Every structure is written in structure tokens, then in C-alpha cells.
Amino acid sequence: MPRFMISASALMLVSACATTAEFEPIDPGAFVAATAVDDDYDLPVEIVERTVALPLPGQMKAIDSAPPAPRLSPTQAIREGREGALIEPSVDGYVNAIQIYPYTEGALYRLYASPGQVSDIALQPGEELVSVSAGDTVRWVVGDTSSGSGATARAHVLVKPISSGIRTNLMIATNRRTYHLELESVSGGYMAALSWRYPADELAGLTARNDRAIAREAGSIERGLTLEGLNFDYRMSGDNPAWKPVRVFDDGRQVFIQMPDSIIATDLPPLFVVGDDGDAELVNYRIRGNYYVVDRLFRAAELRLGERNQTVVRITRVQRRAGLAAIFGS
């Protein structure tokens, strides 16, 4: 029976079976620009427009070809401005016995009260009362109290007229905003409670929620990735810029190129690829946090920045061959 003897040097060569094969040179002209696409996952909330301060309904002016109105006296201008800023209660604004107004800076809010009845003005939870000022403190009883504790603590301003047919104004200053109210005492009915909703705060909450969602998604490049299923056999060559990738790996379906944490999105270089079979191919990729997520595997890719004297970092997938195939070929 013939016997084969393998020298120690051959054994050492065989033990290097997991080393990389030599790379064939790739013509830079073989690369084709990859296409950057947006992520298709939805954020919890999409904000399409921010609220801006607009004239109140009573301050809107019709556009027509009529000659301008005669100049008003200061007294008339004040009266019309105040009436235009006044917001009256509505049936649609009631939640149980509470009239809820949308808060707008500079608006006047009407509160109808009655003798012998207390009307409750409830502020935003967590809002701290600074001062309360009423125009008529002789015929109107004004006090304050609070409910809840901690983050849910809520300040309340209580008003009660001593007779009907009287009016005054009320100004409430807090650590967050200022409220202006027009108080009127009537005998036919009263508003048990009054409160506000705050569109600007709601928008700020949605914006913060989106920011947290974006940060959370940026920290997780792909759900379901496991270390056992990742291939880190990629080699980088070429220039050594500050934006050179930290590492490159794939999961058998997509390639992930991790960029330095300090890189700015506007500084990200475009990606050019050569397909798995060596031919130029169109490939989509997306930016997720500081990762390029390439939709398919590639033989080689280049990150190029600049037009003249380009800075180029080439990423090449390492082709590994096992056993004696590394020596004699497959």
C-alpha cells in the first residue's frame, strides 16, 4: 500500500488553511455607485408641522376691496382688541363639568360665576403658582389651593362673586406661563371648573418621543442579529482618514459597515461596490446611526470622498478556503 509522507513545512502550510487567499486586483473603474435609500420602518409619531402663534378668531380680518376702516381711537382699539382675543366657553369644550380651553399666549378666557358658588380654575399638573391678581378684590373672593403630591401636584385658583351682574379680570402667573381671564357674575348659571390643554407641550412631548425612538433605532442596527451568524472576514486597505470604518461584517444577507462614533452624517462618503461575481452591480444601502447597511453581499466596495485627489478606503471580502484546497486548489 503506497504511503504518503508530508514534510513539516507542508504541515505548517496545511495548518494555515484558514489564511486568506491572494486577492486579484480590481480595476477602480469596475465599481458602481450604490444607491442610498431611506429606512422603511415607521417612527412612533410623524410630526409634519409645528404650531405657530396665529391671530385669534375675533382678530381675523376679511380680505376685500373695501376702503380701509377709519382710524380708531385708542379706547376703541383697546376694546376691539380685547373682544377679539376673548374666548368663550363651548359645549364641545366640556369634559364632564370641566370647560377645557386650548391654551394660547395672550388670549382672554371667559369664566362665568354665580354668587354662592365656587368656580375652580385648575392649572397644569406640576405647574407652580407664583401669583394671582384680580381687578376687584372687594366684590370677588379669590383664593388658591392644591391637590395631589409630587409630580402630580396641581394648583387650583378658586373664585366666587358676592353678587351678580359684576365683572372683573384675573391674572395668574406660574413658573411656566401667564393666564388672563375675564370674570363675569351671572345669576342663571356658573362654570364649576375650568382648565386648559397645551398644544405646544403636547408637540414637545411628541418631539421628545421621536428623538428617543430615533436614538433607540440608531443604537440597534438590525433586530435578530446573533454573533454566531456574523462573518467578520473583511479587509480594509487604501487611505487612513478619520472616517475610516471601525469594522465590517455581514450576516449572510446584508453587509454592515460601522463608522466611527464621532463622524457627522454630512461627512459620510458615498459607497461604490463590485458585485459578488466581480461584475458592477446596483446596490441599495441605508444609513442607520453610524452604520451603513448594504442590502446584499459584495466582493469589494470603496468609500470615496472628494472629487479631485479622492480619499478612498477599499473594503474587500476575504475568500477563505479550507484543507488541502488552500494548497492544491479546489
C-alpha positions in Angstrom: 0.0 0.0 0.0 1.6 3.3 -1.0 2.3 5.7 1.8 2.5 9.5 1.6 4.8 11.4 3.8 4.2 15.1 4.4 7.0 17.2 5.5 6.8 19.5 8.5 6.8 22.5 6.2 3.9 21.1 4.3 2.1 20.5 7.6 2.7 24.1 8.5 1.2 25.1 5.2 -1.8 23.0 5.7 -2.3 24.4 9.2 -2.5 27.8 7.5 -5.6 26.6 5.6 -7.7 29.2 7.2 -5.5 32.0 5.9 -6.7 34.2 3.2 -6.1 33.6 -0.5 -4.4 36.2 -2.6 -6.7 38.9 -3.9 -7.0 39.6 -7.5 -6.5 43.3 -8.4 -9.8 45.1 -9.1 -10.0 47.9 -11.6 -11.3 51.0 -9.8 -13.5 51.6 -12.8 -15.3 48.4 -12.1 -17.0 49.9 -9.1 -20.5 51.3 -9.4 -22.1 53.8 -7.0 -24.5 52.3 -4.5 -27.9 54.0 -4.0 -28.7 55.4 -0.6 -32.3 54.8 0.4 -34.3 55.8 3.5 -35.2 53.3 6.2 -38.8 52.0 5.7 -39.6 51.5 9.3 -42.0 53.9 10.9 -41.3 56.1 13.9 -44.0 56.2 16.6 -45.2 59.6 15.5 -44.6 61.7 12.4 -44.7 65.4 13.0 -45.4 67.3 9.8 -45.9 70.8 11.1 -45.1 72.8 14.2 -47.7 75.1 15.7 -47.2 78.8 15.3 -49.0 81.7 17.0 -51.9 82.9 14.8 -54.4 85.6 15.3 -57.4 84.6 17.4 -60.7 84.1 15.5 -62.0 87.6 16.5 -58.8 89.2 15.2 -59.0 87.8 11.7 -59.8 90.4 9.1 -61.6 89.7 5.8 -59.8 90.4 2.6 -61.8 92.6 0.2 -61.6 95.6 -1.9 -63.4 97.9 0.5 -61.6 101.1 1.6 -59.7 100.8 4.9 -61.7 101.4 8.0 -61.4 104.8 9.7 -58.7 105.1 12.3 -59.9 104.0 15.7 -59.3 106.0 18.9 -57.1 104.3 21.5 -60.1 103.4 23.6 -61.9 101.8 20.6 -58.8 99.9 19.6 -58.3 98.5 23.1 -62.0 97.4 23.2 -61.9 95.7 19.8 -58.6 94.1 20.6 -59.8 92.7 23.9 -63.1 91.5 22.4 -61.2 89.8 19.5 -58.9 87.9 22.0 -61.8 86.8 24.2 -62.6 83.0 24.1 -66.0 82.0 25.3 -66.9 78.5 26.6 -68.5 76.0 24.2 -70.4 72.7 24.5 -67.7 70.9 22.6 -65.1 72.1 25.1 -66.7 70.4 28.1 -65.3 67.2 29.6 -67.9 66.3 32.3 -68.2 69.6 34.3 -64.8 71.0 33.2 -64.6 73.5 30.4 -61.2 72.9 28.7 -59.7 75.7 26.7 -56.8 75.3 24.3 -54.0 77.5 25.8 -52.8 80.3 23.6 -50.5 83.0 24.9 -52.2 86.4 25.1 -55.8 85.0 24.8 -58.5 86.1 27.2 -60.6 83.2 28.7 -64.1 83.8 29.9 -65.3 82.4 33.2 -69.0 82.7 34.3 -69.5 82.5 38.0 -72.5 82.9 40.4 -73.0 84.2 43.9 -72.8 81.4 46.5 -70.9 79.1 44.1 -67.2 78.5 43.8 -65.6 78.1 40.4 -62.3 76.1 40.2 -59.5 77.2 37.8 -57.2 74.1 37.6 -53.7 74.6 36.3 -51.4 72.1 34.6 -50.1 69.2 36.8 -46.7 70.1 38.1 -47.2 73.8 37.4 -46.2 76.1 40.3 -48.4 79.1 41.2 -46.4 82.3 41.6 -49.0 85.0 42.0 -52.8 85.7 41.5 -54.0 89.3 40.8 -57.7 90.3 40.5 -59.0 93.7 39.4 -61.8 93.7 42.0 -60.9 92.1 45.3 -63.8 93.7 47.2 -66.7 92.0 45.4 -64.8 88.9 44.3 -63.3 86.3 46.7 -60.2 84.8 45.3 -58.1 82.0 46.9 -55.9 79.1 46.0 -55.3 75.5 47.0 -53.6 72.4 45.6 -54.4 68.7 45.0 -52.1 65.7 44.6 -48.5 65.5 45.5 -45.1 65.2 43.9 -45.1 65.2 40.1 -49.0 65.1 40.1 -49.4 68.1 42.4 -51.9 70.6 40.8 -52.5 74.2 41.8 -56.1 75.5 41.8 -57.4 79.1 41.9 -60.8 79.5 43.4 -63.1 82.5 42.6 -66.5 83.4 44.0 -68.5 86.7 43.4 -70.6 88.2 46.2 -73.3 89.4 43.8 -74.5 89.0 40.3 -74.0 91.5 37.4 -70.4 92.3 38.2 -67.3 91.8 36.2 -63.5 91.9 36.7 -60.3 90.4 35.3 -57.9 87.9 36.7 -54.2 87.3 36.0 -52.5 84.1 37.1 -48.7 83.9 36.9 -46.9 80.5 37.2 -43.4 79.2 36.7 -44.5 78.2 33.1 -46.9 80.7 31.7 -49.4 83.5 32.3 -53.2 83.2 32.2 -55.6 86.1 31.6 -59.3 85.6 32.4 -62.4 87.7 32.2 -64.7 87.0 35.1 -68.4 87.7 34.9 -71.0 87.0 37.6 -74.4 85.8 36.4 -77.5 84.5 38.2 -78.6 81.9 35.6 -75.7 79.5 35.8 -72.0 79.2 36.6 -68.9 77.2 35.4 -67.9 74.7 38.0 -64.4 74.2 36.7 -62.1 75.5 34.1 -58.8 74.1 32.7 -56.6 74.1 29.7 -54.9 71.7 27.3 -51.5 72.7 26.0 -50.8 72.0 22.3 -47.2 73.3 22.5 -46.4 70.9 25.3 -48.1 68.1 23.5 -45.9 68.8 20.5 -42.8 69.0 22.6 -43.7 65.6 24.1 -44.1 64.0 20.7 -40.8 65.5 19.5 -39.0 64.1 22.5 -40.7 60.7 22.0 -39.5 60.7 18.4 -36.0 61.7 19.5 -35.9 58.8 21.9 -37.2 56.4 19.2 -34.5 57.6 16.7 -31.8 57.2 19.3 -33.0 53.7 20.2 -33.2 52.7 16.5 -29.7 54.1 15.9 -28.3 52.0 18.7 -29.7 48.8 17.2 -28.7 48.3 13.6 -30.7 45.2 13.0 -33.0 43.2 15.2 -32.3 39.4 15.3 -28.6 39.6 14.7 -26.6 36.9 16.6 -22.9 36.8 17.0 -22.7 33.2 15.8 -24.2 34.1 12.4 -21.9 37.1 11.7 -18.9 37.0 9.3 -16.1 39.4 10.0 -13.9 38.3 7.2 -13.3 41.7 5.6 -10.1 43.5 4.9 -9.7 47.3 4.6 -6.9 48.9 2.5 -6.2 52.3 1.0 -6.1 55.6 2.8 -6.5 56.1 6.5 -8.9 59.0 7.0 -10.6 59.9 10.3 -13.8 58.4 8.9 -12.3 55.0 8.1 -14.7 52.2 9.2 -14.2 50.6 12.6 -15.3 47.2 11.4 -17.2 45.4 8.6 -19.3 42.3 8.9 -22.2 40.5 7.3 -25.0 38.2 8.4 -25.1 36.2 5.1 -27.6 38.6 3.7 -26.6 42.2 4.4 -23.3 43.9 5.0 -22.8 46.3 7.9 -20.1 48.9 7.8 -19.6 50.5 11.2 -18.2 54.1 11.1 -16.6 56.0 13.9 -19.0 57.4 16.6 -17.6 60.9 16.0 -18.5 61.0 12.3 -21.1 63.6 11.2 -23.9 62.4 8.9 -23.0 65.1 6.4 -19.4 63.8 6.2 -20.4 60.2 5.3 -18.7 59.2 2.0 -20.7 57.6 -0.8 -20.3 53.9 -1.3 -19.3 52.1 -4.6 -19.4 48.3 -5.0 -18.4 45.4 -7.1 -20.9 42.5 -7.1 -20.3 39.1 -5.6 -19.4 37.7 -9.1 -17.0 40.5 -9.8 -19.4 42.5 -12.0 -20.6 46.0 -11.3 -24.0 45.9 -9.7 -26.5 48.4 -8.5 -26.9 48.1 -4.7 -29.1 49.9 -2.2 -27.8 50.9 1.2 -29.2 53.0 4.1 -27.6 54.9 7.0 -28.7 53.7 10.4 -27.0 55.6 13.2 -23.3 55.3 12.4 -23.7 52.2 10.2 -24.0 51.6 6.5 -26.5 48.8 6.0 -25.9 47.3 2.5 -28.8 45.3 1.1 -26.7 42.5 -0.3 -23.2 40.9 -0.1 -20.4 42.3 -2.3 -17.0 41.2 -3.4 -15.5 44.6 -2.8 -16.6 48.1 -2.0 -15.0 51.5 -1.8 -15.9 54.5 0.2 -14.8 57.6 -1.7 -14.8 61.2 -0.5 -13.9 64.2 -2.7 -13.7 64.8 -6.4 -10.0 65.5 -7.1 -7.4 63.7 -5.0 -10.1 61.4 -3.7 -9.7 59.7 -0.3 -10.5 56.1 -0.8 -11.0 53.2 1.6 -11.4 49.8 -0.1 -13.3 47.0 1.7 -12.7 43.5 0.4 -14.3 40.3 1.4 -11.8 37.7 2.4 -12.2 34.4 0.5 -11.2 31.5 2.8 -10.5 28.0 1.6 -10.2 25.0 3.8 -7.9 22.0 4.0 -5.6 21.0 1.2 -7.6 23.1 -1.2 -5.7 26.1 0.1 -2.5 24.4 -1.2 -3.5 22.5 -4.3 -6.7 24.3 -5.2 -10.3 23.1 -5.1 
